[in-house]
Amino acid sequence: MNKYAFEFAGQNLVSLVSGCLYWPDEKVMVVSDLHLEKGSDFLKVGRFVPPYDSCETLTRLRHDLDNNEVETLILLGDTVHDPQGFARLDRNCIDMFEEICKRYRVIWIIGNHEKGFVPEGVEAHIEFPSKTLIFRHEALSVAQLGEVSGHYHPCITLRHKGKSVRRRCFIEDGKRLILPAFGSYTGSLDIEDSAIAQFFPDGYNAHALGQNIMRIVENQDVA
């Protein structure tokens, strides 16, 4: 299973194994925490990594856009890793981003890493309501029905026959939903950590992502 259709706040959504969220009735694709140019930011502290994360991330995003019927793309914040990150994109990455902006309505949700930066000509919001859903970067402490956010980079630890593996995941309880980080160099935080668990006191479903398959896990199944 490389996608999972589920009902959320009265809407029919689809989580994709890539980490994108698709809202087919509204032709909307949602993705969070691309952290473009995180690799080049590493250079500031002397960490030398292959500088190809941004184009790889945008290529994966474009693949999901090309293979679904999409009119609007919602970027849920931390699209770039720092305010100067967009200026460090190479020409190929800029061309890909500009092509996406020409083909789709792009909603840029402002995250904490951009520190207010928004590319010229892009529609920006702190939060973006649509029907029964509201899109923002970081979940509010007070639960709001239909909240879709990112920021926490959730992952889940799956255990089988004495072995364990960590997988990025969506986490939701039918009322609020947190997306996994999409960026190639992004880290992750286990959903059992209190920073994430606090939002789901009554249980959750986790849509765990593998290379080509997605596994749905209820919290009582994870020990």
Disulfide bonds with the S-S distance in Angstrom:
Cys55-Cys93 2.10
